[in-house]
Amino acid sequence: MTAAAPHWDVFCRVVDNYGDAGFCWRLARLLVHAQRLDVTLWIDHVDALARIVDDVDPAVAGQRVDGVHVRRFDDAAVDARPGVAVIEAFGCGLPARFLDAMERERPVWVNLEYLSAEAWVDGVHGLPSPQPQRPLTRWFYFPGFTHATGGLLHERGLAALRDACVDEPGTGALDVSLFCYANRGLPALLETWAQGGETLRLQVAEGVATGDFAHWLGRPLPPAPSRVARGALQVSVLALVTQPAYDHRLWRCDLNIVRGEDSFVRAQWARKPMVWHAYRQAERAHRTKIDAFLARYLEDSSANDAASLRAFWHAFDDEDGDGLALAWPSLRAALASLDAHAAHWADRLQALPELSSALVSFVEMRHN
């Protein structure tokens, strides 16, 4: 008789709409399919997950989708026996009743933190945090861009799928994908593209920066699927899609503007130039994260390419329309060399630990 797979619990509270849900779903799915575990994903907003994962029913509190047990939770309603490991995504907090059960079962409790390229991450990854109110230890676990961290999530065979996709014929225009937060600088950038000398095909997810598009166009964008053209700019309004379909979109575009942790990582695996619209934090803490990543990402690039990309990222983060209009020609001229740089960067990432596998090894070493 085959032994039952070890059970893990992953907890997710949706803060950034699809970024938190997308990351936790990808982790849970990899733990099931690549690591052969039995996994329950506890998520407070199943509806957010349903927008990006096929077969998830937002009206059902407990269901099994693609091998993952998906259960809705609120703090008062979780009544279950913890598994071997409890993954608390992004310090989301665990229900008190579940913590009570953890005192009895003593699982390995991991606080899986947000991704950051900041140097201090290497020194705190994997450190224990004994809890003063309970006889439990909470371990800090950081994804990251060095061998001193937990690495990044990715599926086996991802590079081959991507290579097969990019071998398909292109459009002959400059293709850009846009998945960002509201940004006051966006209308000026859209107008710069509209007045440019080449056809630019912009693929935008429905509901993204709706007010900014309405300000530029003079009316709201029509619902997906639809197209709007002004000058050299052709805007395709697309429905939110599943994670594999979004990967395909990133692979086929010449530049990807993304937000949230999951899209940020997938844009890097796409091996294409990218711009990350970081989630805004108090006292501009997010800008520190942007600059820490750019320092690592651009360390092997030419000075001109680094300056071009950094200027555009900063203007996008500043919501500076004039700055975006000024930075675009330089970035456009650098896209070909930045494309080669993005491929080199992805090769470096491939040598890092794969996050789900590294996490399993971490738990196994600490499980009694």
URLIN-V714907 format. One record per residue. N is the residue number from 1. RES is the residue in three letters. OMEGA is omega in radians with two decimals (NA if undefined). Layout:
BEGIN
<<N;RES;OMEGA> <N;RES;OMEGA>>
END
This chain:
BEGIN
<<1;MET;3.13> <2;THR;3.13> <3;ALA;3.13> <4;ALA;3.12> <5;ALA;3.07> <6;PRO;-3.12> <7;HIS;3.06> <8;TRP;3.03> <9;ASP;3.08> <10;VAL;-3.12> <11;PHE;-3.12> <12;CYS;2.93> <13;ARG;-3.07> <14;VAL;3.08> <15;VAL;-3.09> <16;ASP;3.09> <17;ASN;-2.98> <18;TYR;-3.10> <19;GLY;3.13> <20;ASP;-3.13> <21;ALA;-3.11> <22;GLY;3.12> <23;PHE;-3.08> <24;CYS;3.07> <25;TRP;-3.12> <26;ARG;3.09> <27;LEU;-3.11> <28;ALA;-3.12> <29;ARG;3.10> <30;LEU;3.10> <31;LEU;3.11> <32;VAL;-2.95> <33;HIS;-3.13> <34;ALA;-3.06> <35;GLN;3.04> <36;ARG;3.11> <37;LEU;3.01> <38;ASP;-2.93> <39;VAL;2.95> <40;THR;3.03> <41;LEU;3.08> <42;TRP;-3.06> <43;ILE;-3.03> <44;ASP;3.13> <45;HIS;3.14> <46;VAL;-3.13> <47;ASP;3.10> <48;ALA;3.11> <49;LEU;-3.10> <50;ALA;-3.14> <51;ARG;-3.04> <52;ILE;-3.13> <53;VAL;3.10> <54;ASP;2.99> <55;ASP;3.01> <56;VAL;-3.14> <57;ASP;-3.09> <58;PRO;-3.11> <59;ALA;-3.07> <60;VAL;-3.07> <61;ALA;3.14> <62;GLY;-3.09> <63;GLN;3.08> <64;ARG;-3.07> <65;VAL;3.12> <66;ASP;3.08> <67;GLY;-3.11> <68;VAL;3.00> <69;HIS;3.13> <70;VAL;-3.12> <71;ARG;3.04> <72;ARG;3.09> <73;PHE;2.78> <74;ASP;-2.97> <75;ASP;-3.05> <76;ALA;-2.94> <77;ALA;-3.08> <78;VAL;3.13> <79;ASP;-3.07> <80;ALA;3.09> <81;ARG;-3.14> <82;PRO;3.08> <83;GLY;-3.14> <84;VAL;-3.11> <85;ALA;3.05> <86;VAL;-3.11> <87;ILE;3.11> <88;GLU;-3.04> <89;ALA;3.01> <90;PHE;3.11> <91;GLY;-2.99> <92;CYS;-3.09> <93;GLY;-3.12> <94;LEU;3.11> <95;PRO;-3.08> <96;ALA;-3.12> <97;ARG;3.12> <98;PHE;3.07> <99;LEU;3.06> <100;ASP;3.13> <101;ALA;3.11> <102;MET;3.08> <103;GLU;3.13> <104;ARG;-3.00> <105;GLU;3.12> <106;ARG;3.02> <107;PRO;2.97> <108;VAL;-3.04> <109;TRP;-3.07> <110;VAL;2.98> <111;ASN;-3.12> <112;LEU;-2.96> <113;GLU;3.05> <114;TYR;3.10> <115;LEU;3.07> <116;SER;3.07> <117;ALA;-3.12> <118;GLU;-3.02> <119;ALA;-3.08> <120;TRP;-3.11> <121;VAL;-3.11> <122;ASP;-3.08> <123;GLY;-3.10> <124;VAL;3.10> <125;HIS;3.09> <126;GLY;-3.12> <127;LEU;3.10> <128;PRO;3.05> <129;SER;3.09> <130;PRO;-3.08> <131;GLN;-3.06> <132;PRO;-3.06> <133;GLN;-3.08> <134;ARG;3.13> <135;PRO;-3.08> <136;LEU;3.05> <137;THR;3.12> <138;ARG;-3.07> <139;TRP;3.09> <140;PHE;-3.10> <141;TYR;-3.04> <142;PHE;2.83> <143;PRO;3.14> <144;GLY;-2.99> <145;PHE;3.08> <146;THR;3.11> <147;HIS;3.10> <148;ALA;3.12> <149;THR;3.13> <150;GLY;3.13> <151;GLY;-3.04> <152;LEU;3.07> <153;LEU;2.92> <154;HIS;-3.09> <155;GLU;3.02> <156;ARG;3.12> <157;GLY;-3.10> <158;LEU;-3.11> <159;ALA;3.14> <160;ALA;3.09> <161;LEU;3.14> <162;ARG;-3.12> <163;ASP;3.11> <164;ALA;-3.13> <165;CYS;-3.06> <166;VAL;3.04> <167;ASP;3.10> <168;GLU;-3.12> <169;PRO;3.11> <170;GLY;-3.06> <171;THR;-3.07> <172;GLY;3.08> <173;ALA;3.03> <174;LEU;-3.09> <175;ASP;-3.13> <176;VAL;3.03> <177;SER;-3.10> <178;LEU;3.04> <179;PHE;-3.00> <180;CYS;2.98> <181;TYR;3.03> <182;ALA;-3.03> <183;ASN;-3.08> <184;ARG;3.11> <185;GLY;-3.03> <186;LEU;-3.13> <187;PRO;3.13> <188;ALA;3.10> <189;LEU;3.11> <190;LEU;-3.14> <191;GLU;3.05> <192;THR;3.10> <193;TRP;-3.13> <194;ALA;-3.11> <195;GLN;-3.11> <196;GLY;-3.07> <197;GLY;3.10> <198;GLU;3.10> <199;THR;3.10> <200;LEU;-3.13> <201;ARG;-3.09> <202;LEU;3.10> <203;GLN;-3.06> <204;VAL;3.11> <205;ALA;3.12> <206;GLU;3.12> <207;GLY;-3.14> <208;VAL;3.05> <209;ALA;-3.04> <210;THR;3.14> <211;GLY;-3.13> <212;ASP;3.08> <213;PHE;3.12> <214;ALA;3.10> <215;HIS;-3.14> <216;TRP;-3.01> <217;LEU;-3.07> <218;GLY;3.09> <219;ARG;3.14> <220;PRO;2.99> <221;LEU;3.08> <222;PRO;-3.14> <223;PRO;3.12> <224;ALA;-0.11> <225;PRO;-3.13> <226;SER;3.12> <227;ARG;3.09> <228;VAL;3.14> <229;ALA;2.98> <230;ARG;-3.10> <231;GLY;-3.11> <232;ALA;-3.07> <233;LEU;3.06> <234;GLN;-3.09> <235;VAL;3.03> <236;SER;3.10> <237;VAL;-3.01> <238;LEU;3.08> <239;ALA;2.97> <240;LEU;-3.03> <241;VAL;3.09> <242;THR;-3.11> <243;GLN;3.11> <244;PRO;3.12> <245;ALA;3.10> <246;TYR;3.03> <247;ASP;-3.12> <248;HIS;3.13> <249;ARG;3.13> <250;LEU;-3.12> <251;TRP;-3.02> <252;ARG;-3.08> <253;CYS;3.13> <254;ASP;3.10> <255;LEU;-3.14> <256;ASN;3.04> <257;ILE;-2.95> <258;VAL;3.08> <259;ARG;3.04> <260;GLY;-3.03> <261;GLU;-3.06> <262;ASP;-3.14> <263;SER;3.10> <264;PHE;-3.13> <265;VAL;-3.12> <266;ARG;3.07> <267;ALA;3.10> <268;GLN;3.08> <269;TRP;3.13> <270;ALA;3.10> <271;ARG;-3.14> <272;LYS;3.04> <273;PRO;-3.04> <274;MET;3.01> <275;VAL;-3.12> <276;TRP;3.03> <277;HIS;-3.04> <278;ALA;3.07> <279;TYR;-3.04> <280;ARG;-3.12> <281;GLN;-3.14> <282;ALA;3.12> <283;GLU;3.06> <284;ARG;3.10> <285;ALA;3.13> <286;HIS;-3.13> <287;ARG;3.06> <288;THR;3.11> <289;LYS;3.11> <290;ILE;-3.08> <291;ASP;3.09> <292;ALA;3.11> <293;PHE;-3.13> <294;LEU;3.12> <295;ALA;3.11> <296;ARG;-3.02> <297;TYR;-3.00> <298;LEU;-3.03> <299;GLU;3.14> <300;ASP;-3.11> <301;SER;3.08> <302;SER;-3.14> <303;ALA;-3.13> <304;ASN;3.13> <305;ASP;-3.14> <306;ALA;-3.14> <307;ALA;-3.13> <308;SER;-3.10> <309;LEU;-3.12> <310;ARG;3.14> <311;ALA;-3.13> <312;PHE;3.10> <313;TRP;-3.10> <314;HIS;3.12> <315;ALA;3.11> <316;PHE;3.12> <317;ASP;-3.14> <318;ASP;-3.06> <319;GLU;-3.05> <320;ASP;-3.10> <321;GLY;3.12> <322;ASP;3.12> <323;GLY;3.10> <324;LEU;3.13> <325;ALA;3.13> <326;LEU;-3.06> <327;ALA;-3.03> <328;TRP;-3.09> <329;PRO;3.13> <330;SER;3.11> <331;LEU;3.13> <332;ARG;-3.13> <333;ALA;-3.08> <334;ALA;-3.00> <335;LEU;-3.11> <336;ALA;3.13> <337;SER;3.07> <338;LEU;3.07> <339;ASP;3.10> <340;ALA;3.13> <341;HIS;3.14> <342;ALA;3.10> <343;ALA;3.11> <344;HIS;3.11> <345;TRP;3.14> <346;ALA;3.08> <347;ASP;3.08> <348;ARG;3.13> <349;LEU;-3.11> <350;GLN;-3.13> <351;ALA;3.13> <352;LEU;3.04> <353;PRO;2.97> <354;GLU;-2.88> <355;LEU;-3.09> <356;SER;3.12> <357;SER;3.13> <358;ALA;3.14> <359;LEU;3.09> <360;VAL;3.12> <361;SER;3.12> <362;PHE;-3.13> <363;VAL;-3.12> <364;GLU;-3.14> <365;MET;-3.05> <366;ARG;-3.14> <367;HIS;-3.13> <368;ASN;NA>>
END
